[in-house]
């Protein structure tokens, strides 16, 4: 039986997103994940495939209701010229008790910019695929500890 309470789950309702220090409060969704990349290593006489770590990549996206031109102001010139701007995103996932987890995405590059999106009766939603050079945990949420004894 679990003693975890619903208020202990991290939520976007208590979250926030800052891009280069400016709050972007019109975001519907942001996601990013780091994926380790490996090279297969094979040896004569050994049927097993071994792995060699090569590095990692960070990819994700931002989805937001368009209320202004902040995204195009930030990245349009970079897309046109190839001289991409320096972008850092700090996202916070929070709990009702005030605890939070903050993550910084460093060296962010937005690879697409919605130029026009018109559909009768629909809101304009900007989708910004992203990649990043690095990430850093700025704050971590405290670990939940159960009072139940482990059967192991």
N, C-alpha and C positions, 0 to 999 in steps of 0.2 A: 504494500500500500504506500502510495506516495504522499509525502507531507509538503510537497511544493505547492505554494499558493499562486493563483493566477497573477497577482500583482508583482510577482518576482520575475515574470517574463519580460524581456526587453521589448520595447514597443516604439513604433514610429510616432505615436501620439506625443511622446515625451522627447522626441528627437529634434535635431536641427542639422542644417547643412550650410556651411560657409564656403564660398569660392573666393579665393584670394582675400579672405577676411571679411567678405560681404555676405550677409545672410541671404540665401535664396529660399524664401518661404513659399514659393509657388510650386515646389517640387512635389510630384505625386509619388515618385519612386526613384530610388537610387540603389544600384547594386554594383558590387565590384568583388572579384575573386582573384586570388593568387593561385596560379597553377604551376606546379613543379614540372620541369621538362627534363626528360631522361633520354639517353642514347642506349640502344641495345648493344651489349657486349657479348660476343660469341667466341668460343675457343674450340679448336680442333679437338675431337675426342670427348667433348663435354656437351651433352644435349640440353643443358640448362641455359636459359637466357639470363644474363646478369644485367644490371642497370648501372649506368654512370650518370650522376647528376650533372646537368649542363647549366642550370639556372632556373629562373622562373619568369613568368609573364603575368601582368595584371591587366584584366579586361573587365569591362562593365558598361553601364549606361545610366543616363539621367533622363527621366521623363518628367516634363513639367507643363503646366498650363501656361500658354503664352500671354503674359500681361504687359510685356515691354520688349525692348530689343537688346536686353543685357547679354544674351547668348551670342547674337550676331555681332554686337559691339566687341565682345571678347575674342571671337575666333574668326570672323570673316576675313580680315586682312591676312591672317596666317594661312588660311586655306587658299586664298588667291596668290600669295607670294611664296609660300613655303617657309616663311619665317614665323614659326609657331610661338605664341606667347608663353611665358612662364605661368603655370597654373598649379595651385595647391588646393585641394579640397579637404576640409575637416568635417566629418560626419559624426553625429552623436546619436547613439541609441540609448534610450533611458528607461528607467523604472519609476513607478509611482512613488517609491520611497526615496527618490532623489539620486540613487546610484545610477551610474551611466558608464558606457563604454564609448570612448572617442578614438577614432581612427583617422590618420592623415594619409591621403594619397598624394604623393610627391611626383612632380614631373608629368602632370596630366596632359594628355593630348586628346582633344575632341576631334574625331575623324570625319564627322558629317555635320552639316548644318542645314536645317529645314529652311528653304527659301520661301516656298509658298505651300500652304495647305488650306484649302477651302473645301468645305463640304456643308451643304445646306443643313441647318439645324444642329450642327456639331461645334463643339469647342475646338479651338486650335491647340493641339498638343505638340510640343517639341520633343523629339527623341534625339538624344545626343550620345552616340556610342563613344566610349572612351577607352584609353589605355593609360597606364602609368608606369613610371620607372621604378618606384619603390613605395613602400608603405611603412607606417609606424603606429603602434598602439600608444596613444597618449595617456589614456586611462582605461582601466579594466574594471569590470563589475566584480564584486566579491563573489567567491565561490559559494554555492549553496551546499550546506552540510546537512546530511540527514542524521537524525537521531537513531535510526534503525541500524542494527548491527549487520554487517555484511555476512552472508552465509559462507563466504570463502575464508 
